[in-house]
């Protein structure tokens, strides 16, 4: 029997993207899933679009927050009500390939993996391929993940039967990295990567991750606030991060 997969999707003012995201889940060749969309008090037509899909497919469940509370709260709200053995993540402007869940769940069961992820490609806001592929590491340890977030959140899945439910901390950004750090710290084995791209990541022009200075600020918070490292240790880890990000990480990015 197929194991239930809970797909965690936060949404906020994504009326131009959410339909494509939902469609990519509906088109999965693996049918035993629930799509838990927590909307963070959108002011556009996002919730109306989601409701239209929900009315057609009972596997889609919309949760509305009364006030804008941030992406961590939206993600955690969905995780809290999730019923699946496997917890998967898909932001409301990204899309999965049809075989994503089928291949990845089979891969995890075969490997007995607690955490898995895959390669993925970049698209722009119009859905056009940018000919950039981020390649998954074959094996990812906790110590390697501390240097840089090598798990594309739109591809990551963890086994809640092995690890329990893992929630995002209340940081403004980089909560996804924190989730995977917690998962690997709790796991008795490393994360395993699938070399095949299984998703498209939308690169938006106003994305915080496109700003290196902002990236450094939020990464420091991961080390200092989330992991509890003192200032000196956090600074040393930031130096390691910079080497990893600018020297090592580009080796895993292909321009096609």
Residue pairs with C-beta under 8 A, 6 or more apart in sequence:
2 30
2 31
2 32
2 105
3 32
3 84
3 85
3 86
3 105
3 109
4 32
4 33
4 34
4 83
4 84
4 85
4 86
5 30
5 32
5 33
5 34
5 84
5 85
5 86
5 87
5 88
5 101
5 105
5 157
6 33
6 34
6 36
6 78
6 79
6 82
6 83
6 84
6 86
6 87
6 88
7 25
7 33
7 34
7 35
7 36
7 88
7 89
7 90
8 36
8 75
8 78
8 79
8 82
8 87
8 88
8 89
8 90
9 21
9 35
9 36
9 37
9 38
9 78
9 89
9 90
9 91
9 92
10 37
10 38
10 39
10 40
10 71
10 74
10 75
10 78
10 91
10 92
11 18
11 37
11 38
11 39
11 40
11 42
11 46
11 47
11 50
11 74
11 92
12 39
12 40
12 41
12 42
12 46
12 68
12 71
12 74
12 92
13 42
13 43
13 44
13 46
14 21
14 42
14 46
14 92
14 93
15 42
15 44
15 45
15 46
15 49
16 125
17 92
17 93
17 125
17 202
18 37
18 46
18 49
18 50
18 92
18 93
19 49
19 53
20 95
20 127
21 90
21 91
21 92
21 93
21 94
21 95
22 35
22 37
22 49
22 50
22 53
22 60
23 95
24 90
24 95
24 96
24 97
24 98
25 33
25 35
25 60
25 90
25 96
26 53
26 57
27 98
28 96
28 98
28 99
28 100
28 101
28 102
29 98
29 99
29 101
29 102
30 100
30 101
30 102
30 105
33 59
33 84
33 88
33 101
34 59
34 60
34 61
34 82
34 83
34 84
35 59
35 60
35 61
36 61
36 63
36 78
36 81
36 82
37 50
37 60
37 61
37 62
37 63
37 78
37 92
38 63
38 64
38 65
38 73
38 74
38 75
38 77
38 78
39 46
39 47
39 50
39 62
39 63
39 64
39 65
39 74
40 65
40 68
40 69
40 70
40 71
40 73
40 74
41 64
41 65
41 66
41 67
41 68
41 69
46 92
47 62
47 64
50 60
50 62
51 62
53 60
54 60
54 61
54 62
61 81
63 77
63 78
63 81
65 73
65 74
65 77
70 170
70 172
71 168
71 175
72 168
72 169
72 170
72 171
72 175
73 170
75 89
75 167
75 168
75 175
76 167
76 168
79 87
79 165
79 166
79 167
79 168
80 165
80 167
82 160
82 165
84 160
85 159
85 160
85 161
86 105
86 108
86 157
86 158
86 159
86 160
87 157
87 158
87 160
87 165
87 166
88 101
88 156
88 157
89 153
89 154
89 156
89 157
89 176
89 179
90 96
90 154
90 199
91 153
91 154
93 125
93 202
93 204
94 154
94 199
94 200
94 201
94 202
95 123
95 127
95 199
95 200
95 202
96 154
96 198
96 199
96 200
97 197
97 198
97 199
97 200
99 198
100 118
100 155
100 198
100 199
103 194
103 196
103 198
104 116
104 118
104 155
104 157
104 194
104 198
105 157
107 113
107 116
107 192
107 194
108 116
108 157
108 159
108 192
111 192
112 189
113 159
113 189
113 191
113 192
114 158
114 159
114 162
114 163
114 183
114 186
114 187
114 188
114 189
114 191
115 151
115 156
115 157
115 158
115 159
115 163
115 180
115 183
115 184
115 187
115 190
115 191
115 192
116 156
116 157
116 191
116 192
116 193
116 194
117 136
117 140
117 150
117 151
117 152
117 155
117 156
117 157
117 191
117 193
117 194
118 136
118 152
118 155
118 193
118 194
118 195
118 196
118 197
118 198
118 199
119 133
119 134
119 135
119 136
119 155
119 193
119 194
119 195
119 196
119 197
119 198
120 133
120 134
120 152
120 154
120 155
120 197
120 198
120 199
120 200
120 201
121 129
121 130
121 132
121 133
121 134
121 197
121 199
121 200
121 201
122 129
122 130
122 131
122 132
122 133
122 134
122 200
122 201
122 203
123 129
123 130
123 200
123 201
123 202
123 203
124 130
124 202
124 203
125 202
125 203
125 204
125 205
127 200
127 202
129 200
130 203
131 255
131 256
132 253
132 254
132 255
132 256
133 197
133 253
133 254
133 256
134 152
134 201
134 252
134 253
135 195
135 252
135 253
135 254
136 150
136 152
136 155
136 193
136 194
136 195
136 252
137 144
137 150
137 193
137 252
138 192
138 193
138 195
139 190
139 191
139 192
139 193
140 150
140 151
140 184
140 190
140 191
140 192
140 193
141 184
141 190
142 181
142 184
142 185
142 190
144 150
145 151
145 177
145 180
145 181
145 184
145 191
146 181
146 237
146 240
147 237
147 240
147 241
147 243
147 244
147 248
148 241
148 244
148 245
148 248
148 249
149 174
149 176
149 177
149 180
150 249
150 252
151 176
151 177
151 180
151 191
152 199
152 201
153 176
153 179
153 180
154 199
154 201
155 194
155 198
155 199
156 176
156 179
156 180
158 166
158 179
158 183
160 166
162 187
163 183
163 186
163 187
164 186
166 179
166 182
166 183
166 186
167 179
168 175
168 176
168 178
168 179
169 175
169 178
169 225
169 226
171 178
171 218
171 221
171 222
171 225
171 226
172 218
172 221
173 208
173 209
173 214
173 218
174 218
174 219
174 221
174 222
177 222
178 222
178 226
180 191
181 222
181 226
181 227
183 191
184 190
184 191
203 210
208 214
208 215
208 218
209 215
216 238
216 242
219 238
219 241
220 234
220 238
223 229
223 233
223 234
223 237
223 238
224 230
224 231
224 234
229 237
